[in-house]
C-alpha cells in the first residue's frame, strides 16, 4: 500500500526547468525562447491549439529530440550536458504515456508493462511478473495480464500504457494527449486516476493536452503555447488564467463552446 504524500510541501521545489528552449525541425522553428518551471509534485499542463508544438516540447524534454537551443534541467542538472550514463539514469526516473497507450500489438499487456523492467533492471523474471501484476492492478486491470491490446477498449489500452509508464516507480510522469479518442466518462475517470497516482506516489506530472475538462480538473500550473508568436503566451494555474486573463486568444481557448459553467463547477 502506498502512503499519501503531502503535495503542498513538495511543490515548493522546482523539479524541471525549461530554459530558453528553441525547438525546430531543420530550418523550421516550431517554438523559441520557451521558459517554464515545473514544481515538484505538481501536475503541469502544456496546452495550446493543434500544431502549436505541445508534443514537440514533450519530445525535447524527454530526449527523443534535441533542442536547437536552450536546455532542460532536472533537479538543477542540465539534461543536454549529461554524459550517457547520467542521461540513462535520468531517463529511468521518467515514465511516459504516449497517445492511445502506444502498446506493442503483438505483446500481451503483461509483456508490454514488463518492457522497461527488462530494459533497465536485472531483476529475476518472478519479481518482474509480480511488479507487472501490481502495476496493472493499480490502474484497474487486474486479471487482464494475458490480454492483447486488440482485445480491450481504448480506455483500457490507455490505462495499460500508464501501468507501463509507472513500471519503474518514476519520479516524473509525462502524458501525451492521454484523453485522445476517449469518451467524456472514460476521460474523467482517467483524470481521477492521474490525481490519485500523483497523490499516492508523489510523482511530478507533465500533461500535454487541449481537453478543457482535463485542464481544469487536474492542472496545478500550465503554459499556453501559441503557434502564431512561436513561444509561450501565458503561464499559470488554468483556473486563475481563466479568471484574470484579458488576452482574447487565451480566453477563447479556455471558454470554448460545449464547456459549460456546469462542467466548470464540477471540476472545482
Beta strands, then each sheet from edge to edge (+ up, - down):
strand 1: 14-25
strand 2: 28-39
strand 3: 43-47
strand 4: 69-74
strand 5: 77-78
strand 6: 94-97
strand 7: 172-176
strand 8: 204-208
strand 9: 221-226
strand 10: 231-235
sheet 1: 2+ 1- 4+ 5-
sheet 2: 6+ 7+ 8+ 3+ 9+ 10-
end
